Amino acid sequence: MTSLLTKINDLIHDLIADLIHDLIHDLIHDLIHDLIHDLIHDLTADKNK
């Protein structure tokens, strides 16, 4: 009985770890994307002046 609970606990732990990893990955990806977008926007805005 304990081994079953341990297996379920490990599965849930792995799922949550994967979810958090994916969330953080997406957040960082979006942040970097926004930063690059802003940089390019600033660079092109400077050239247009």
KABELNOR-V958565 format. One record per residue. N is the residue number from 1. PSI is psi in whole degrees, -180 to 180 (999 if undefined). Layout:
# KABELNOR-V958565
n,psi
N,PSI
N,PSI
This chain:
# KABELNOR-V958565
n,psi
1,-43
2,-38
3,-35
4,-46
5,-40
6,-43
7,-44
8,-44
9,-44
10,-42
11,-48
12,-43
13,-44
14,-42
15,-47
16,-42
17,-43
18,-43
19,-47
20,-42
21,-46
22,-42
23,-48
24,-42
25,-46
26,-42
27,-48
28,-42
29,-46
30,-42
31,-48
32,-42
33,-46
34,-42
35,-48
36,-42
37,-46
38,-42
39,-49
40,-42
41,-45
42,-42
43,-46
44,-33
45,-39
46,-38
47,-31
48,-15
49,999
